[in-house]
Amino acid sequence: MAIFLVSSSSAARSSSRPLLKDQNRTATSDDFDQNYDITWGNQLVKFLDNRRSVELRMDQSSGSGFASKNRYLFGYFSTRIKLIPGDSSGIVTAFYLSTQQNSSHDEVDFEFLGNKRGKPHYLHTNVFVNGVGNRESRIRLWFDPTADFHTYSLLWNRHHILFMVAGVVVRVFKNSEKTLGIPYPSSKPMQVIASLWNGENWATDGGRSKINWKQSPFIATFESFAIEGHKCQGDSQSSSFCPSSPSSEWWEDLGSKGLSAEQMRQLRWVRRNYMAYDYCTDKTRFPKPPPECALNTI
């Protein structure tokens, strides 16, 4: 298990700096073919190391992506990614959960925003329920995500969604449907999806920095394709096709009493040092913070 120490100057000044550990729960998670299929841009996808890792590529003809063979209702979903080196302005590398419905989709997003060489890389997250998002958060990554692989994980259960980077909780979205009436993704099975796509209209400098196609093909590499979730039957988007109860699985009760003291410390550390945008503090869009912000902002 590799340990990565934070190297930024702002982190160095933090007395409560966590040790960051890259890890996957599942030792047997390297089999891409067990969990995923290539879904688009087939001609741009390259497998390495006996199909234990996969390169998603993008050029002017297309991006590329893969998706899980199955849908899941709650679980732990993780992969290790080495992001696009060099000038990746305008390109979005995505790892997310989605019901893949058009107007009423549920979705939980990890979107890594490309940038000019030497500039910080940002992780953009969002939560959609019944087609409604507007819950954006963005952090600056505290390491170079193009130099090596790092683990990015989503834990989704009845209590909350945890967004984790290298084992560190960087965002929590709690289920407040019963207490506050805030919709929560809890009834529609979702696929796990990864992709490279053209986001130059918004992803870098608010859309001012466009894709430099002379640098193509752009390559992001994925490995360690861990899925531990409640598998649903077929391609249905109804929870009725998830017949057995997941209540005894490890991911279901994790966090039922809230975040641990260590997770709270990690989340505060990230928010204090690396938060670039949070919809909860955007007074232009939301003069009064959305009601769930009091629960999700530490």
N, C-alpha and C positions, 0 to 999 in steps of 0.2 A: 504494500500500500504506500504510494508516494505521498509525501507531505510537501505542500507548497506554502512558503512563507510570503506574506504580503510585502511588496517592495516599494509601493508608492510612498512619497514623503508624507502625505496626509495620514496614511495608515500608520506610518512609523510613529506618528505623534500620539496615536491612540493607545492608552494604557490597557485597554480591554481587548486588544487585537486578538482575534481567534486564530488558531492554527487551522489552515485549510487543508482538507483531505479530499482527494479525488477517489471516489469509490463507487462500485456497483454492488448491489446486494447479491446479484446472481452470478455465481462463478461460471455458469454454463450459458451465458447470455450472448456469446459471440456468433451464434449461428444466424446469419441474416435470413437464410431461406426458411428457417423454422417460423419466423415471425412476420416477414415482410415480402411484398412484391414491388417491383419497379412499376410505376404507374404512368410516367410520361418522360419524354426525352430519352428514350432507351438508348439511342445512338450516342448519347453524351455520358452515359454511366459506365464506370470502369470498376471492376472488382480487383482487390488486392489480397495478398496473403491467404490464398485458398478460400476466398470469399468471406474472410473474417472482417474485412473492412471494405468500404465502398466510397468511391469518389463521385460526388454529384458535380456536374460541370454545366457551365452556361456560356453560350456565345450568342451572336446576333440572331441565330436561327431559332434558339429555344433555350429554356431552362430545363430542369429535370427534377424528378422526385420519386419517393417511394412511400408506401402506406402499408399499415398492418393488414394481414389477411383477415383478421377478426375485429369485431367491435367489442368494447368493454364498458361495463357499468361499474366504475370505481377501480382503483388500482394504483400501481407504481410503475412509471414509465420513464426510462432513462436511456441516454446514449452518451457517447464521448465524441466530441467534435473538435476538429482542427479547422479553424475558419480560414477564409480566403486570404492568402498573403498579398502584400503590396497594395496597390490602389484598387479598392473594392467599392468605391463610391457608387451609390445608387442601387446596390445589390442587397437583397434580403435573403439571409439564410434562416429558414424556419424549421422549428420542431414543435409540433402542437397536437392537440386533441380536437376533433371536430366531428359533428354528426353529418356534415356534408349536405345539409339541407340549404336551400337557397335563401328564403326569406325568414325562416324561423329556426336557424341553426343555433346550436350550443357550440361553444369553442373556448379553448384555453390555450393561449398563445405564448410561445417563446419566439421572438423575432430578433435576429442579430443584424444590426444595421451596419452595412459596409461604410468605409471611410477612406480618406486619402492616406497614403503611406505615412506612418508615424503619428497619425492622429488617434485619439481614443476610440475604442469600440464600445458601442452602446447596446444594451439588451432592453428591448421593448416588450412589455407584457400587457395582456389584455384578457378580459373575461367577457364572453358573449352568452346571453341566455335568451332564447326565443328570438334571435336575430338582433338583439339590442346589446351593444358594447358600451363604448364611452367610459371605460374604466381603465384608461391607459396609465402605465407607470413605466419609467425609463431610468435605468441605472448605467453608470459607467463601469465597465469591468476593470478590476484592479490588477489585472495581469495581461500579458499579450496573448490573446486567444488564437493567434495565427502561428505561434512558435511551437505549440505542443497541443496534445489532446487534453481536454478538460471535460468533466462530467456535468451534464445538465439534466435535471430530474424534475418530474411533476408527480406529486402525490395527491390523489383526488379521492376523497371519501365523503361520507355523509356529513362530516363535521366541518371540513375546510379543504381548500386547495393550497398546497405548499409549492412554491417555486424555489428550486434549490440550484445553486451553482457551486460546484466542487464541494458538495456536502453542506454548504452554508445556506440557510434560509434567507432569501432576498425579498420575498413577498409572501403574504398570507391573504387569502380571501375566504372569510368565514361564512358559513351557512347561517344567515339571519332571516331566512324565509318565514319562520314561525314567529320570531320575535319582532321583526321590523317590516315584514312583508316584502323583502328584497328577493327577487327571483334568484334561484340557485340551480345550477345544472345537476339534477339528481334523478331524472327519469328517462333520459335518452342515451342509449349506448353510443360511444364515440370511437372513431378510428384514431390511430396514432399515425401522424403524417410528417414527412420531412421534405423540404424542397429548396431549390434556388430559384429566385424569380426577380423580375425587373420592378424595382420600387423607386426608380429615380425621381418620380414626381413628388416624393415626400421623405424618403428614407435618410438622406444625407444633407445636412444644412438646410432643412426645410424644403428640399427639392432643388436647391441652387447648384449643387454639385452633381453632375450627370455621370453616367457610365462612360469610362474610357475604353471603348471597344478594342483599341490597339493592344490592351493588356489581356484580351481573351485568348484562350478559354479561362474562365474563372473556376477555381476548384475548391470545394470544401469536402473534407474527408470525415466519414463517420465510422465508428466501430463500437463494439459492446452494446448490442441491441437488446437491452433488458426490458422485458414486460412481465409483470406479475399482477394480473388483474382478473376481474370476474368476467370470464368470457361469455359472450352472448351467441345465440345460434343464428346462423345465416347472415343476411345483409339487412335485417330489419332494423328500423330506428325506434322500435317500441321496447320498453322494459319487460313486456310480457314474454319476450324471447330470451330472457335471462332468468330461467325458472328456479335455479337453486339459490339459496340465501348465501350472501357473502359475509354474513355477520361474524363468522369465526375466523376469517382471514386476517393476517397480521396488519394489513394496511387499513382495515375498516375501523379499528378502535384507536389507531395511532392518532394522538392529539385530541381524543374525546374530552379531555380535561384542560385543553388549551396547550399552548406551546410550553416546552420545558424552559427552565431558567437559561440554559445554554442557547437554545434557539432564540429566545427573547434577546439575549445579549448580541447574538449574531445579527439579528434583524435591526436592532438599534444601531449597531456598528455600520452596517450597509447604508442605512438611511442617513446617518450623520455624515458619512464620508463620501458617498458615491451616488446619492440620489440626484438625478438630473431633471426629472419631471414627475409629478404626481397629480393626477386629476383631483385629488382631494384638496389640494392647496391652490388650484387654479381658480382664482376668484373671478376672472373674466368669464369663464364658462359656467362656473358654479358659485355665484355670490354667496350662497349658503351651501356648505359642504354636504354632499349626499349623506344620508343617515348612516350608511354602512361604514363610513370613514372612521367614525369613533371606535369601531370594533377592530378595524384592520390597520390602523395607524398606531404604531407603538411610540 
